[in-house]
Amino acid sequence: MTSHQTENNAPKNSAPNNNAPAAGHGGHGPHGASEDPQNIYLLKDAPILKALLSLGVPMALGLAITSIYNVVNSYFVGHYGGTEDLAATSYGVPVFGVIMAIAGLFGLGSSTLASRKLGEGQPAHEIHRVTSFALYSALGAGIVAAAIGFILADPITSIMGASGGSYEPTRIYVHLMFLGAPLAIGMFTLEQLVRSEGYAKQSMYGIIVGTVVTCIFDVLFIAIMGMGVAGAGWAMLLANGASMLYYLLFLMRQSENFSANIRDFSLDPAIIKPVVAVGAAELIQSLNLIFAALLLNNLAASYGDDTVAAFGLAMRLNMVPEMLCMGLCMGGIPLYAYAYGARNGARVKEALRTATILSVATSAIITIPVLIFRRELLAVVGDASLIDTGEEIMVALMLAAVFNAVSIVFVSWFQAAGKGGPAMLMTIGIALLFFPAVYFGNMWFGFKGLTWAFPFTQVLACALGLVLFLATGGAKVPPAEAEVEAEGSEDSDVQAAQVSGAQPEQKA
């Protein structure tokens, strides 16, 4: 027996206790025990704009909330600690990148494979193997990362550029981040699995749980107990644990496609290969973050801890609008993957076109007020010595965010379609563009060159994404195995498929 309940929303799982499909939902009506009708219906039948907003807005809000609590974290660390403590959270970014690299490998790789299998209509037991692999591989990798990172925390701290007064706070922060690696990786992986079935709201709720827990323990550990950056590290660890528990309980109770049963776990190449093919792009992207942060920290350190802290502040503030755009794009990944698996080319094209317009418009709309009030925003979390430096960084990062919105759409599509090669080329290409831009920009133009390397790189990344998109066939999908047979059928599943433009599902 698997550790999930019997009611589900998965395609072609004609379990006796499944609810009859609602009109217009095909064979995938809303979950029988859930008050939220927006799950598989959004992936299969809903109008594209409605589907993208329903899937993307909760994800965007969740990521924006995460960014906001990072700003709150900075506020508590900066006001109840010192510049050294605040700089430590910036020096710790590469460790965060390591953890997210591992999480992305298993979380995004497994969730997109699960979504494609849902679109293909594969039975639940096949998807069990994917979800069980995701859960236990993520936890195992997190434990290994925690052990290695915890042992090597001291040399890692030195490599990241921390020295003098910022060394000890950074070392403490690094230890705590590695200690919490299994929880962080497990949390992200389960969150991706929740989204893969269209449960966008529940994905956001888990993030809110983590945010609330973080804020509570920030007040307790930092403001009341005076633990400084150590308090921030413990608050983050407990928050990830709370979010992971929420996602795990939700999936075990609500999804027939999820399995926490260790007997469903296997190292099957048929699972590992597509998971790694997609997840590797996310891995490389996160590794880019690691090396970019290392390079930035070491270059910025030559200007002093104030500059490092200013970079950290500006990046955290910039994450709020950037995460909104990223959420809209990432929210569309299950939609792209499901439509791709269902061989619904028209739905794929419309989804990509609409996602691009939404992400660019959102980025532009948010960028304007943030640019206008950048000094006021910086003043909320930093002192006067950081505002002037942070202001220029904010301008450059906000302009970069507009172009980054387009790059995210390209990468999201490659990942959803299982096109691991183009996704990796995109992420590698961004790295090959960014590192020389930062290094030589700093060498030739000093601080300005270091700062304006961000928008320069993103402009070129957009061009690279377009080239790879066209070179790999654009939004084309593989031909359906049986196209015409169901066109005249009166079966309800066939009728629903005709409404959405998808191919009819094969009955179990």
Residue, then its C-alpha position, 0 to 999 in steps of 0.5 A: m500500500t502506498s501512503h496516499q489516499t484513493e481519491n485523485n485527479a490524475p488522468k486515466n486513473s479510473a479508480p472506482n472511487n473517483n468522482a465523475p468528471a465535471a462538465g468541460h473537465g474531461g476525465h479529470g474533474p476537480h479532486g473529490a475531496s477538495e474545495d479547489p476546482q483548479n487542478i488538472y482542469l487548469l492543465k487540460d481544459a481551462p482557457i490559457l489566460k485563466a490557467l496561467l493566472s491561476l497557476g502563476v499568480p499563486m506561485a508569483l505571490g509565494l515567491a514574492i512573499t519569500s522575497i519579502y521575508n528575505v527583506v524582513n530578515s535583512y531588516f532584523v539582521g541589519h538593525y539588531g546586528g551589524t554591517e558584518d552580520l548583514a554582509a554574512t548573509s550576502y557571503g552565504v549566497p553561494v551556499f544557498g546556490v549549492i542547496m538550490a542546485i541540488a533541489g532543482l535537480f530533483g524537484l524540477g526534473s521530477s515534477t516536469l516528468a510527472s506532469r508530462k506523464l499526467g498529460e500522456g495519461q499514464p497510470a498512477h503507479e507509474i507516477h508513484r515511481v517518479t514521486s517516490f524517487a524525487l522524495y527519497s533522492a532529494l532527502g538522501a542528497g540533502i543529508v550528503a550535502a549537509a555532512i560534507g558542507f558542515i565538515l568543510a564549512d571553514p574553508i568554504t567560508s574563506i573561499m566565499g571571500a569573508s574576512g575580518g569582522s565578517y568571517e565569524p558571522t559568515r562561518i556560523y551562517v554557513h554551518l546552519m545553512f548546511l545543517g538545514a540542507p535536507l529540509a530545504i531540498g526536501m521542501f523545494t522538491l515537494e513544493q514542485l510536486v504539488r505544483s505539477e498537479g496544478y495545485a497552485k494555491q496549495s503551493m503558495y500556502g506552503i510558502i506562507v507557512g514558511t514565511v510566518v514561521t520565519c518572521i516569528f523566529d526572527v523576532l524571537f531569535i534576533a530581536i529578543m534573544g540577540m542571536g544575530v545572523a545565527g538567529a536568522g539561520w535557525a529561523m530559516l531552518l525551522a521555516n523550511g521544516a514547517s513548509m516541507l511538513y505541510y507539503l508532505l501532509f498535503l500530498m499524502r492526503q490529497s494526491e493519488n499520484f504521490s507516494a512516500n512508500i520506499r518500496d516505490f523507490s527505484l533507480d530506474p534509468a527510465i526515471i533518472k535519465p529524464v529527471v537529470a536531463v531537465g534537472a541538470a539545467e536547473l543544476i547548472q543555473s544554480l551553479n551559475l548563481i554560486f560562481a556568480a556570487l563568489l565572483l561578485n563577493n570577492l570583487a565587491a569585497s575590494y570596495g569594503d563590507d559596506t559594498v558587499a552589504a549594499f549588493g545584498l540589500a539591492m538584490r533582496l529588494n530586486m527579488v520581489p518584482e523579479m520573483l513575481c515574473m519568475g512565478l508567472c513563468m514557473g507557474g506555466i511549467p506544469l501547463y506546458a508539460y501537460a499540453y506537451g505530453a497530450r500532444n496539444g501543439a495549439r495549446v502550447k503555442e498559445a500558452l507560451r505567447t501569453a506567458t511572454i506577454l504577461s511576464v514582460a508586462t508584469s516586469a515593466i509595470i513593477t519596475i517603474p515604481v520600484l525605480i522611483f522609490r528605490r532610495e526609500l526602499l533601501a532606507v527601510v533595511g539599510d543605513a545611509s551609508l548603504i543607500d548611495t551604493g545600493e541605489e545604482i545597483m537597484v537601477a541596473l538590476m531592475l532593468a535587467a529584470v525586464f529582459n530576464a523575464v523573457s529568458i525565464v520563459f525560454v528556459s521554462w519551455f525547454q524544461a517543460a518539454g524535456k529539452g534538457g540540451p537547449a535548457m543547459l545551453m541556455t544556462i551555460g550560455i548565460a554563465l559564459l556571458f556573465f562572468p567575462a562581463v563582470y570581470f572585465g567590467n570591473m577591471w575596465f570601469g570599476f564599480k559601474g562595470l561590475t554593476w551594469a554587467f547584469p542588464f548587459t548579460q540579460v539582453l544577450a541571454c534573450a537573444l540566445g534564448l530566441v536562437l535556441f527556441l527557433a533552432t529546436g523547432g519552436a513550440k512544435v510537439p511530437p505527433a499524436e499516436a492516434e489523431v482522428e479516431a475520436e473525433g466523432s465519438e460521443d464519449s465524454d472523455v472525447q468530448a472534453a478532449q475536443v473542447s481543449g484541442a487535446q487528443p482523447e485519452q485512452k481508458a484504463 
